[in-house]
């Protein structure tokens, strides 16, 4: 499920998914590469992955060490190699 809120030039994307059923398809801009970072509510990095130019990147709700993360809201940051950023939130629902 996706929700987008736009106020002026600010755009915030919010997503929710059930990790026991599916992986979240991260909204990567096609043709860009970089790094996906997932942070918990305290701002601690819990997961990161390379973004390839194919535009396909998924997160299954686990930490970098493969442990399932608890239900809740997480911030994502897409850091592209051209120094642009996309940010938003993703909610894990169990």
N, C-alpha and C positions, 0 to 999 in steps of 0.2 A: 504494500500500500504506500502511495506517495502523496505528500501534501506540499504545495509550494506557496510561499507567502512573499509578495513583492511590495516593498514600500520605497518609492523613488527608485534609486539605482541599486538598492540592497535587495538581494534575493536569497531566501533561506529555503533549503529543501529538507523535508523531514520524511523519513521512511520507517516502516515497521515490517518485521518478518518473523517467522517461526523457524528457528534454526533446527528444530527436530524434524521439520518437514522439507525445508528448502534452504538454499544458500542465497544471500543477498547479492543481486547483480548491481554492482557499484556503478553510478551514473558517470562514467568516464567519457570525456570528449574524444570523439573518434580522431585518429591521426596524431594524438598527443601521447607522450610517454612521460614517466615520472614515478612517484611513490605515493601509495595510499597509506595513511596513518589513521589508526583507530585509537581514541583516547577514552579513558573512563571519566566519570563525573568529577574526579579530582585532577584531571588533566594529565594523568600518567599514561604514557604510551603502552598499549597492551598488545598491539598487532601492527605489522607493516608488511607491505607487499609491493613488488614492482608493477608498474602499469606499463603495458606494452602498447605499441601503436595500433594493435587490432581493436582496441577499445573494450576489451573484455577483462573484467576483474571481478572476482567474487570473494565474499567473506562468509564463512560458515558459523560465525558466532563463537569461535574459540580464540584463546590467547595465542601468542607466538609459540608457546610451548605445547599447544594442542589441548589445553584444558578448556572445558565449556565455561563461558562467562555467564554470570548471573543475569536474570532478567533486569531490564532497565534501559536507560537512554545513554547512548554513547555518541561522542562527537567524531566526525570523520573529516579529514583534511586530504585533499588531492593536491599534491605539490608537483606541478608539471615542470618539465625541463626548460620550458621557456620562461620560468619564474612566475607564472600565473598560478592562482589558487582557486579551488572550489571548496566550500565547507558546508556542513549541515549536520543533521543528527540522524541517527538510526536507532530504533528501539527493538530490543530483543524481547519477544513475547513467548512465554511458555504456557 
